[in-house]
Amino acid sequence: TKEATIKRNDSLFSILDRFGVKKENIITLVNSKNSNLLSNIEIGDKIKANLDENNEIKDLFYIDDFQSGVKAERSGNSYIIKKFKRSLEKVKIFKHVEIEDSMYVSGLKKGIPESVLMDVVYINGWDIDFTHDIRSGDSFSLIYEEILVDGEKVLDGDVLITEFNNKGNKITSIRFDLSKNKSEYFSREGIN
């Protein structure tokens, strides 16, 4: 498998040429039906190609984002080219952190991603002054989502629940989806 991230001034031809694909094979790909789906490649996207022993393309994936793109698959003397969309899997992750130095550093030590920690601070910022209220010995627990594609993590998802034990007080925030694109966090008592 050969893989490249598209850079400035790259074209499909130049990338496949760097992969060592025969020029005749590149022309066959470009002359296949729906090859226009491969003409709008963008900087930062990825191209993966599986080559045979003759350096000809068996299949090629233009990955537009972590979930979708275009697939070209050899079929006889041409290629079948079509868009694809991979399914996402959301996995719930539980973490419990005893704060030793700062909430942020202690969270990182437990493997919590930085973006998730920042969400936790944003969610609980009305109830906790993270500069002055957090002390060594406090703790917090959370459940958040990780987004997987083909079993590989691609994104940190939403924080679903946080619970802080701050100087003996338990502060809980639970995510509630109000509509398709809107959610808010509530305490156990239903206070927003």
N, C-alpha and C positions, 0 to 999 in steps of 0.2 A: 504494500500500500504506500502510495506517495501522497504527501499532503503539503499544501501551501496556504499561507494567509495572503490574501490579495493586497498588493501594495500599489502605490501611485505608479501610473503608466503601465501597469500589467494588463494583459489581455488574456483571453482563454488560450489563444494560440501560443503566446510567449510562455505561459505557465506550463502548458503541456509539452512544449519544446524543451523547457528546463527539466521536465520529468524524463526526457529521452524518448517520448512517443514519436513514432514514425510520422513524417509530414503527411503521407498519404492517408494514414489513419485519422489524423486531425481533420483533414478535408472531408473524409467520409462522415465523421461526427457532425461537422458544421453543415453538411448537405442533407442531413437526416431531417425528417419531419419534426416540427416543433423545436428546432435548434434555436429559434429566436428566444426561447425561455432561458438560454445560456448567454444571451448577448448583453444583459444588463448587470454584469458583475460589479460589485462595489468594494471599495477599499475596506479592509478589516474582515470581510467574509472569508470563508474557507472553501478550498477545492480539494477533494480527496479522489484519487483514482487508483483502481486496482488494475494492474497490467498483467498480461500473459507473458509467456516466455519469449515472444517475438516483439515485445515492447509495444503491443497494441492494447487499447483500452477494453477491458472486460466490462467494467462499469465505472461510472463517475458520479460523484455527488457534489453539487454546488450547494453549500450550506449557508442559507441566507441569515438565519438566526438559529438558536439552539434547537428550535422545534420544526422548522420548515426549510424547504429548498427545492432543488430540481435534481432529478435522478436521470441519468442516461445509461441504458443497459443494452449491450450488444445483442442483436437479433439477426442472425444471418450476415448479410453484407451491409447492414445499416444499424441504426440505434433507435430504440424506443425511448423517447424523452418525455418526461411528465413531471409535474409538481408532486411533492410529497409533504406530508405533515405527520410528525411522530407524536405519539401520545405522551402526555406528561403524567408523572406519578408524584403525588405529594406524600411525604413521609413526615410523621410527627416525631420531633426530637425533644426529650426531656433532659434538663440539666438542673443540678442543684449546686449552688456556689456559697461557700463560707468566705466572707470577705476578710482578707488578711491585710491588704494595703489599701487599694481603692477598688470600687466596684468594677471599674473598667479593666484594670490589670488582673484582678482575680477572675473575672469572666473570661478574658483571653487565655489565661492559664488553664481553664477548664475546657477550652476548645470552642467557645462561643464566638461566632464570627463578629467582626467589628460592626457590620451593618445591623445585626440583630441587637447588639448592646446599645447602639444609638437609638434604635426603635424603643427599647425598654426605657431608656431615659426620657424619650419624648412622651411615651404613654403615661409614665408615672410622674412627670415633671410638676403636675399640679399638686400632688400629695407629698412629694419628697423633695427636699432641697439637696441635690446630689453633691453640692460643694460642702455644706455644713452638717447635714443630718446623718450621713453614712459614717459608721464607725467600724473599726476592726471588731469582729465577733458578730456583726449583723450577717444576715444571709438572704439569699433570694433563690427562688425556683422559677422555672419557666418551661413552657411548651411552645415550640415554634415549628414551622414547616420548612423542609428542604424540598426543592423541586428537582426531580430526577428525570432524565431522558435516557432510555436504554440502560438503566441502572447506574448512571453516572450523574453526580450532582452538577447542576448547571446554575442554580440560583438559590439564594436564601429566601424563604417565603415569609409569610406573615407570622407575627407573634400572636399566639392564641390566648395564653394565660400567663400572667406574672403574679408572684406572691412574694412580697418583701417582709422580712422580719426585721424591723427597724426599731432598735431600743425597746424590744418587747412588744411593739405594736405590729399586727399583721395587716398589710395593705395588699388587697387583691384587685387585679384588673382582668376582666374577661372580655374577649372580643365577641361582638355581636354584629352579624351582618344585617343591616337595615334594609338594604336593597341590593341589586346586582353589583353596583359600583360604589356602594357606601357602607362603611362599617364604623363602629365606635366602640369604646371600651367602657365597661360598667363595673362597679363594685359588686360584691355578693348581694348587697341590699338593693341593687338596681340603680344606684346613683351614678350619673354620668360625670 
